[in-house]
Amino acid sequence: MYKKLCSKQTKEGKVGDENRSFNEKWKFDYFFTVVKDKAVCLLCSISVLKQYNLKRHYEKMHETDYKNI
């Protein structure tokens, strides 16, 4: 009896391949803006582009200080 082996293909993609783009809503939700095609935090200058990372950064670093603005 033969076992079929599943070959899981892992594809390591680049940010440019994923067609990520900045959402204008993030300016007000997470205090980020675009500088040279990168999302940059207006409060501490860190640069990220995935929405999950933007939200996580804001919640962990700035939410307690700025959530009531």
MODELLER restraints for C-alpha pairs under 7 A, 6 or more apart:
rsr = mdl.restraints
at = mdl.atoms
rsr.add(forms.Gaussian(group=physical.xy_distance, feature=features.Distance(at['CA:22:A'], at['CA:39:A']), mean=6.77, stdev=0.5))
rsr.add(forms.Gaussian(group=physical.xy_distance, feature=features.Distance(at['CA:26:A'], at['CA:32:A']), mean=5.89, stdev=0.5))
rsr.add(forms.Gaussian(group=physical.xy_distance, feature=features.Distance(at['CA:27:A'], at['CA:33:A']), mean=5.54, stdev=0.5))
rsr.add(forms.Gaussian(group=physical.xy_distance, feature=features.Distance(at['CA:30:A'], at['CA:54:A']), mean=6.70, stdev=0.5))
rsr.add(forms.Gaussian(group=physical.xy_distance, feature=features.Distance(at['CA:30:A'], at['CA:55:A']), mean=6.32, stdev=0.5))
rsr.add(forms.Gaussian(group=physical.xy_distance, feature=features.Distance(at['CA:30:A'], at['CA:58:A']), mean=5.64, stdev=0.5))
rsr.add(forms.Gaussian(group=physical.xy_distance, feature=features.Distance(at['CA:31:A'], at['CA:41:A']), mean=5.95, stdev=0.5))
rsr.add(forms.Gaussian(group=physical.xy_distance, feature=features.Distance(at['CA:31:A'], at['CA:42:A']), mean=5.59, stdev=0.5))
rsr.add(forms.Gaussian(group=physical.xy_distance, feature=features.Distance(at['CA:32:A'], at['CA:39:A']), mean=6.07, stdev=0.5))
rsr.add(forms.Gaussian(group=physical.xy_distance, feature=features.Distance(at['CA:32:A'], at['CA:40:A']), mean=5.30, stdev=0.5))
rsr.add(forms.Gaussian(group=physical.xy_distance, feature=features.Distance(at['CA:32:A'], at['CA:41:A']), mean=4.38, stdev=0.5))
rsr.add(forms.Gaussian(group=physical.xy_distance, feature=features.Distance(at['CA:32:A'], at['CA:42:A']), mean=5.48, stdev=0.5))
rsr.add(forms.Gaussian(group=physical.xy_distance, feature=features.Distance(at['CA:33:A'], at['CA:39:A']), mean=5.44, stdev=0.5))
rsr.add(forms.Gaussian(group=physical.xy_distance, feature=features.Distance(at['CA:33:A'], at['CA:40:A']), mean=5.42, stdev=0.5))
rsr.add(forms.Gaussian(group=physical.xy_distance, feature=features.Distance(at['CA:33:A'], at['CA:41:A']), mean=6.59, stdev=0.5))
rsr.add(forms.Gaussian(group=physical.xy_distance, feature=features.Distance(at['CA:33:A'], at['CA:42:A']), mean=6.77, stdev=0.5))
rsr.add(forms.Gaussian(group=physical.xy_distance, feature=features.Distance(at['CA:34:A'], at['CA:40:A']), mean=5.97, stdev=0.5))
rsr.add(forms.Gaussian(group=physical.xy_distance, feature=features.Distance(at['CA:38:A'], at['CA:47:A']), mean=6.37, stdev=0.5))
rsr.add(forms.Gaussian(group=physical.xy_distance, feature=features.Distance(at['CA:38:A'], at['CA:48:A']), mean=6.81, stdev=0.5))
rsr.add(forms.Gaussian(group=physical.xy_distance, feature=features.Distance(at['CA:38:A'], at['CA:49:A']), mean=6.54, stdev=0.5))
rsr.add(forms.Gaussian(group=physical.xy_distance, feature=features.Distance(at['CA:39:A'], at['CA:47:A']), mean=5.42, stdev=0.5))
rsr.add(forms.Gaussian(group=physical.xy_distance, feature=features.Distance(at['CA:39:A'], at['CA:48:A']), mean=5.46, stdev=0.5))
rsr.add(forms.Gaussian(group=physical.xy_distance, feature=features.Distance(at['CA:39:A'], at['CA:49:A']), mean=5.41, stdev=0.5))
rsr.add(forms.Gaussian(group=physical.xy_distance, feature=features.Distance(at['CA:40:A'], at['CA:46:A']), mean=5.54, stdev=0.5))
rsr.add(forms.Gaussian(group=physical.xy_distance, feature=features.Distance(at['CA:40:A'], at['CA:47:A']), mean=4.35, stdev=0.5))
rsr.add(forms.Gaussian(group=physical.xy_distance, feature=features.Distance(at['CA:40:A'], at['CA:48:A']), mean=6.54, stdev=0.5))
rsr.add(forms.Gaussian(group=physical.xy_distance, feature=features.Distance(at['CA:41:A'], at['CA:47:A']), mean=6.38, stdev=0.5))
rsr.add(forms.Gaussian(group=physical.xy_distance, feature=features.Distance(at['CA:48:A'], at['CA:54:A']), mean=6.49, stdev=0.5))
